[in-house]
Structure formats: C-alpha cells, structure tokens
C-alpha cells in the first residue's frame, strides 16, 4: 500500500505473488489473506513464542499511519482490505506489460 500511495509502481510490481524470475526462489506468501491480528493469535493458541516488542518510534512511521488508516477504514467499511488485495491482483497484468523485470 505504501508503494501505491507513493506512486512507486515499479516496487509495487515486484510484490506480485505469482512472479517467477530465473535464478531466484519464487516468493511464497501463505498468510497473505489472513488478517494481521489473526496471525499472532494463531501463534498464541499454538503455544509459539512471539517477541511482541515494537520499536518505540514505530508509531511515527508512514507504515504505522497507513496501517491505522486502513484499519479505521476496514472497521467502517468491512471488506476494504480484501478489495485492495484483489484490486492489486487485477493490476498485475497491466503492470507486467510495463515492467520487464517483473516477468
């Protein structure tokens, strides 16, 4: 989302999950569609250790502001996050044509 908001389509293109590049290990994102809050919950239920300390300056970052904005929007309009993911998947074919490094 940060790359999209910054208009950095080249970087956005590199995060397409189905992308395969010669000489590189394919990206695997098994938790891509799992809500962020559910991932640590699963770890707690399964008894996995999780260091939950956060950088004391994290709340000042662009990533934190975007996360808060998206969470607020998702609370008011459920399904927003999934729509964003689906929209980026639809853009992937267009992006592939413009960025040869995506392949």
C-alpha positions in Angstrom: 0.0 0.0 0.0 2.9 2.4 0.8 4.3 1.9 -2.7 0.9 2.5 -4.3 0.3 5.7 -2.2 3.8 6.9 -3.1 3.2 6.2 -6.8 6.1 3.7 -6.9 4.6 1.3 -9.4 7.9 -0.3 -10.1 8.2 -1.5 -6.5 4.6 -2.4 -6.4 5.1 -4.6 -9.4 7.8 -6.6 -7.6 5.3 -7.7 -4.9 3.1 -9.6 -7.3 2.8 -13.0 -5.7 2.8 -15.2 -8.8 6.0 -13.6 -10.1 8.8 -16.1 -11.0 12.2 -14.9 -12.0 15.0 -17.0 -13.5 17.7 -17.6 -10.9 15.5 -16.6 -7.9 13.4 -18.6 -5.5 9.7 -17.8 -6.0 8.1 -15.8 -3.3 5.6 -17.6 -1.2 3.0 -15.7 0.8 0.9 -18.2 2.6 -0.5 -15.7 5.1 -1.3 -13.0 2.6 -5.0 -13.1 3.0 -5.0 -13.7 6.8 -5.9 -10.6 8.8 -2.9 -9.2 10.6 -4.5 -9.6 14.0 -5.1 -13.3 13.5 -1.5 -14.2 12.8 -0.2 -13.6 16.4 -3.5 -15.0 17.8 -2.7 -18.3 16.0 0.8 -18.3 17.5 -0.6 -17.8 21.0 -3.1 -20.6 20.5 -0.4 -23.0 19.2 2.0 -22.0 22.0 4.6 -20.4 19.8 6.9 -17.8 21.2 6.5 -14.3 19.8 8.6 -11.3 20.7 5.9 -8.6 20.6 8.2 -5.6 21.4 7.8 -2.8 18.9 10.2 -0.1 18.1 9.5 2.9 20.3 9.4 5.1 17.2 7.2 2.8 15.1 4.1 5.0 15.7 5.9 7.9 13.9 6.4 6.0 10.7 4.5 6.2 7.4 3.8 2.5 7.7 2.1 3.0 11.1 -0.1 5.8 9.8 -1.2 3.8 6.8 -1.9 0.8 8.9 -4.1 2.9 11.2 -5.9 4.5 8.3 -6.6 1.1 6.7 -7.7 -0.4 10.0 -10.1 2.5 10.6 -11.4 2.3 7.1 -11.9 -1.5 7.4 -13.8 -1.0 10.6 -16.2 1.4 8.9 -16.3 -0.4 5.6 -15.7 -4.2 6.1 -14.0 -5.9 3.2 -11.9 -2.9 2.2 -8.6 -4.7 2.8 -9.6 -7.7 0.7 -10.8 -5.3 -2.1 -7.4 -3.6 -2.1 -5.6 -7.0 -2.4 -8.0 -8.1 -5.2 -7.5 -4.7 -7.0 -3.7 -5.1 -6.9 -4.1 -8.6 -8.4 -6.2 -7.2 -11.3 -3.5 -4.5 -11.9 -0.8 -7.2 -12.1 -1.3 -8.0 -15.8 -1.1 -4.3 -16.7 2.0 -3.8 -14.6 3.7 -6.9 -16.1 3.5 -5.3 -19.6 5.2 -2.1 -18.4 7.9 -3.5 -16.2 10.0 -6.2 -17.8 11.8 -7.0 -14.5 8.5 -8.4 -13.2 8.5 -11.2 -15.9 
